[in-house]
């Protein structure tokens, strides 16, 4: 398992990868959605620190290092209803980043429900399509799908449509299964 410091380091590298992959080679604005797991398991602790707090701090680090040409948005799942596999919401559409406003929204999120991981990735992909197509998704999660879907199958189906989508999965504190 990775430590919160390693997790933060990974997201910093991810931001650098996004920067090199976009701003160094293209001047076009790129769309990116962070998909945050706000399921009940995020209220648990990893080495004495609440997992949701770790995720929020990491998002803060990522936001602070996000390249200027990336339109960043936020999708959250499981933050409103306990047992609802459709509890997924686009809280911030992809757009120019206001770091303070973005983090104010992130810091207001409370973990609550199930883990509709697959539905959330599909939701985010559709939101990117609605915003003009290509983009990146950064999924931050600590859990396994609890809504009886197969995320690998869903991503394969999305890719077969021709959508230009890059998905980064940042998973921490997972069990072997």
ABEGO torsion letter per residue (X at the ends): XBBAAAAAAAAAAAAAAAAAAAAAABABBBBBBBBBBABAAAABBBGGBBAAAAAAAAAAAAAAABBAABBBBBBBBGAABAABAABBBBABBBBBBBAAAAAAAAAABBBABBBBAAAAAAAAAAAAAAAGEBEBBBBBBABBBAAGBBAAAAAAAAAAAGBBBBBBBBBBGBBAX
